[in-house]
């Protein structure tokens, strides 16, 4: 079975890789709430410190949601498996339901459901790092007292202060400016108490990240009279020295490049066939049950017919649902093509939900986050760095709401 017509190939330059890469975001100028005093200063100063320490730094100050997702995408392209990847955020962060979120400057205050649409899920950034690098450092100065949640009467959790504890895979270190469920001070000087201590200690030669955090915790405890205690979760195997290893520390060989196994879901629906001259297996996590004589399986994505669509089949808006290509051998993927929504007619298109943000992951850990236009017709997205993949997987991160149905639809899909 031929899955999709052959398309013209695009040849794209690959990014250069670095061995220590950081993403630093600081948000002070919130559009719908009072600005924070120090978050942007904290991020600027920390980014400068990391550059002095030899990091390649992606820096964003006062980022909108769209700006933040684009910066995360650029960061994900620059990290490789043997790198140390570091993410630092200063600004508003909060727990919503069972997840932690950071708030971009255009976050809109409101109920929990509204905030999840304008915020950025921290676990999705951590997943990006886990897919890209074997060693991950996350530092969150993001537990300021939060004014954004307007109505907590229907919240799934009673926790409203600060961030909740986060677990991570092996090779991760997550530092919080204060303990779970507490709030941290923004500070009256140029920097917050947490970042001020971090800037003082992080470049100490011979101090591993755990020693750095012990020193930071001591300083913040003293300056806050014990009301703020920095916290961390660690699943590191090896010691991590951000400012250089101690003298006589034995050098270790960089790990070999590797392909990750594709994450799978129970009950996947799959089809197999030839695509652009190679054998391909395509799978989706779920499919909406047939209704009114219509079927919504994955074959609808490859029939060149906008009057048919794949529609996910889980409750809610389909966030977290995945579509995957498995290849018989390694394949280069240069461009992804999508027809958003149920494109049968203008009326049908708006009735169902459509994909807004889509994360693409490859077997090598290559990753990109795409924002689809809310429009019918084909859209094309370049995927630099997706060469030699054994699989690629698309995960729905957010959606445009339908007027009648939450089910998210896609009418066409392909790549070259």
N, C-alpha and C positions, 0 to 999 in steps of 0.2 A: 504494500500500500504506500503510495507516495503521499507524504504528509503535507508538503507545501511547495509551491513553485520555486525554482532556483532564482535567486536574486543576485544582482551585481555586487561583487565583493568590494569592500573598502579596505585600504591598507593604512593602518594607523600607527603612529610612533608610540613606543612604550615609555612609561615614566622611568626615571632613574631611581634606584632604591637606596635607602640609607640604613645604617645599622641601629640608630636610635632616633625615633620619630615621636613627636608630641603634637597633640591637638589641645589648644588652650583657648577657652571661651570665657569672656567676662561680660555680664549684662548688668548695667546700672540704669540706663535710660528707659525704664518701663513706660510704655505709652499710656496705660490705663490705670496706673498706680503711682504713688510717690517714688521717685528714683532712689536707688541705693547709693550710699555715699562712696563706697570704696571698691565695689566689685570690679569695675573696669580698671582701676589702678592695680588691684591685686593681679588681674590677668596680665596686664602689660608688664608689670615688674617680674612676674613669674616666667613669662615668655622670654624676657630679656635674660633672666638668670639661666634658663635652659639653653639658650643659644650660646651663652658664655661657656657652658659645660659641654658644648659640642653636639647638641641636639639639632635636628632639622625640625623646625617648628611651624605648624599651621596655626595662625592666630586670628581670632575673630572677636571684635569688641562690639557690644550692643547689637547682637545678631537677631534678626527676625527668624521665624521658624524656617522659612525658605532658605535664608542665608545659612542657618545652622546645618540643615540637611545637606546642602551643597558642600559645606566645609567638611562634614563627616565623610562624604563621598570622596573628596580629594585626599583626605587622610587615609581612608581605607585603601586607596590605590597605591599609596606610598609605603605601606608596611608589608613586610615579608615574614616568613615563618621564623627565621633566626634573629629577628629584630627584637628590641625592647620598645614596646608601644606604650605611650603615656597619655592619659587624658586628664586634663584639669578643668574644672568649671567653678566659677564664682558667680553667684547670683541667687535668685529664688529657686528653690527646689522643694518638692513636697511629695507626700505619699497620697496616692489616689487608689482606693481599692487595695489590691494586693501588689501594686507596682509603685516604683519611684519615678518621678518625672522631674526634668529641669524645664524652666519656663523661659522661653525667648521673650524679647522685649515687646512683641506684639501679642502676647498671651492675653486673652480676654477673660476678665473675672466672671464668675458665674457658678453654675452647678457643676458637679463632678463630671457629668457627661460632656458638658461644654468644654471644660478645661482639658479633658483628654484629647480633644480634637485640635487644640491650639498649643498643647505642650509636647514635649519630646520624651519618649519613654527611655529611661536610663538603661534598662536591660537590653534594649535594641542596640545601643552604642557599645555596651559590653560585648554583646554577641558579635558585632562587627570586629571588635578587637580579637576575640577568641578565634574567629575564623581566619584572621590575618597574621597573628604573631603568637609565638609560643610563650612570651613573657609580657604580661600586661600590668601596668600600674594605673590605677584610677584614684584621683584626689579630688574630693568634693568639698569645697567651701560654700555649701549650698543649703544651709539649714537656717537661713534667716527667718524671723517671724513672718508668716506668710498671710497676706491680706486677700488672696485671690479667691478662695473658696467662699462663695456667698451663701450657700444653702447645703448643710450637711445632714439634713433630715433623712435623706434616702441613701446615705453612703453605706458601702459594704463593710466599712471598718469605722471604729470610733476614734482611731488614731488620727490626730489632726496637726500635731506638732512635729516639725522636722521630717527626717527620712526614716524609713524602716531598714532593718538589717538586710543586706544583699549577700547572696551566696554566688560564688563564681567557680568556674572550672579550674583544674590544676594549672598552675602557672600564673595566677592572678593575685594581685594585692590591691585592696580597696581601702582608702583612708577617708574618714569622715571628720569634719571639723568639730563635731561633738557626738555624744553617744546617741544611739537610736532613740527617737521619740523626743529629743530635746532640741532647742534652738540655739544658734550661735550668734555672737555679737558681730555687727558690721564694723565696729571700731570707730573711734573719734579722730584718729590720725589719718595718714595716707592709706594704710593697709588694715585689714582685719587682724585681730590678735592671732588667729590661726595662720594666715598667710605670712604675717610678719615673722612668726617663729619659723615657718617653713623656709622662708628666704634666708634666714640666719643659719640654718643647719643643713640644708639639702646638698650644698656643695662641699661638705667636709670630706676630704680624701680618706679612704679607708673605712668609711662608715656605711654599712649596708642600710637598706631602706627601713628595716626594723629598728636599727639604732637611731636613725634620723627621726622616726616617728616617736620613739621614747623621749628624745630630747624635746621635740615639739610639744608633746603631751605635758611634759613637766613645766615648760614655759607658759603654756596656755592655762594650765591649772593654777599656777602662781598668780598670773596677771588677772584672772577672773575670780580669785578667791574661792576656787573649787567649784564654781557654778558651770563651767564649760570644760569637758574632758574629751579631747580628740580620741577617736576610736578607729580600729581597723579590723578587717577580715583578710586573712592570708591563706593561700593554698600554694605558695611558692615552694619549689623543690630545692632550687639552688639559691645561694646568696646573690643579691642584686646590689651592685655598687654603681650608683648613678654618677658619682664624681670620680671614678677610678678605683681600681682594686688596691688592696694593701700591698706593700712591698713583699716580694717573694711569693705572691699569690700565683699558683700554677695556672697557665693559660689552658683554656679548654677549646676543643675544636668545635666549629659551628656545626649545628645539626644538619643532616642531609635534607634536601628538599623532599617534600612528601605530598601525596594527594590524600585528602580527607575522605572518609566514607560519607556518602550523601545521607543527610537526615531523612528518615522515612516516617510515614504515619501508617497506623494499622488501617486496613480497608482502603488503601489507595486504588484508584481506578486508572488503568494503564492501557495504552495501545502501542503497537510496534509497526515499523515500516521503514521505507527508504526515504531519506531526506538529504537533498543536495549531494547525492552520490555516496551516502554512507548510511549504515543501519542505525536507527534511533529508537529508543523506547521513551515514551512520553507518559507522565503520570500526574494526576491531580489528587489532592488530599480528600476531596469530597465532591459530590455531584447532587444537585437538587433533584428530587424525585419528579418523574414525568407528570405534567399537568395539562389538561385540555388537549391531549393528543400531541403535545410538544415534548421533546427529549432534550436534555441539557448536558450531555456527555462531552468529553474532551475532543471527540472527532469533529464537533462543530467548529473548533478553532482552525481547522485546516481544510475546510470545504469551499473556500473562496465565496462564501455566501453570507452577507451581513444580516440576513434574516434569521440566522441561527446563531446560538451563543452557548458557551459553557457558562453555567451558573453554579456557584458554590452551594453546598447543602448543609451548612451548619447554622445554628441559631446566632443571631447578631448580624453584624455587617461584614463578616468574612475576614476580619483582620486576623492575621496569623496563618491564613490558608496559603498553601504552596503549590506551585506548578513546576515540574522538573523535566529536563531532558537528560537521559542517560545515553552515552555514546559507546559504540563498539570499540573504539580506540580514541586516542586524544584528538581533540578538534580545536581549531581556532575559531573563536566567536568575535566578530568585529562589530556587528550592529544587531540590535534587537528591534523587531517591528511588532506593533500592537494596534489592534482596533478596539478602543475602549467601549465598555457598556454593551447593552443589547441594542445594536444599531439597526434594528428592523425598521424603525420609523422614529421621527422626532418625539412622538408621544411615548413610544415604548422606551426610548433611550432615557428619558427623564424619570420614568416610573420606577426603574430599578436603580440600585446603587452602582456606582462606577469606581474604578480604582483611582486613587489619588497618588499615594506614595508606594513605590514598589522597590524592594531590596533584591538585588541580583547577587548571587554568590556562586563561585566556581569551585571545582575540586581542589585547586591550588590555594584557596583562601582569597583569591581575587574577589573584590566586592565593589558594588556601585549602588547608589540609591537614586532612583529615578522619580521625577514628579510628572505624572501624565496630565495632559490637558483634558479638561472636561468637555470633550467634543467628539463627535462621531468621525469616522475616517481613520486611515492609517497614520500612525505616528512612528518615527524612527529615532533611535537613541544609540549613539556610539558607545562601545564598551572597551575602552583602552585597557590593556593588561589581561584580557581574557584569552590568552593563547595557551594551547596545549592542555585543554580541560577534558576530563573524563565525564564530567557532568556540569550542568548549570541548573540553579534552582532560583525561582522567583517567589518571594514572600510578600503578601499584601500587608502593608504597614498601616494604611489609612484609606478612607474612601470618601467619595462625594455622596451625600445622602440622596436616596430615591424619594420621589413624592408619595409612592404607594407601598414600596417593598424595600426591606433591608437587604435582600439577597443581592450580592455583587456579581455582575456579569462582565464577560469579555467575549467579543465576537470574532477576533482574529489574532493569530500569533505566529511569529516566524523569526528566523535569524539567518545571517550569513557571516 
